[in-house]
Amino acid sequence: MEYIDVQICGYNSGVTKVKSGLVDSGSEITCVKADSVSELSAVVKGEVVLKPFCGSPITADLICLQLCVCTDSTSAMSSEFVHVWCASVPDLNDSLILTADTVQRLINSCHDTYKLSDDDVMSLSNVS
């Protein structure tokens, strides 16, 4: 399993958080643990029904967050955030689950790639 640190920001809240996101190439929507973003004042735009590998379908709020990759737990790599539609899931096992598409968009938004080590670049670019 691979994780990347991501800075998360809501709209007009002025609050940001850094979370470790699980890179899941099989996921079809980025999911965030509802408790971990409650302070970000994310606006609920609707609902989605998630069909897990096993078990009953789960209804989750659909929210839009701003994300960017972090080089460490306090600083963002890029001054630009990427707008990402997320399912806000109450009992998610991880704080954040990122789709391959979201990870690719985050990589593409990075302007300061010289701060990444070769291992980080290889790790991030091998997401499929």
Buried (B, 14 or more C-beta within 10 A) or exposed (E): EBBBBBBBBBBEEEEBBBBEBBBBEEBEBBBBBBEBBEEBEBEEEEEBEBEEEEEEEBEBBBBBBBBBBBBEEEEBBBEEBBEBBBBBBEEBEBBBBBBBBBBBBBBEBBEEEEEBEEEBEEBBEEBE
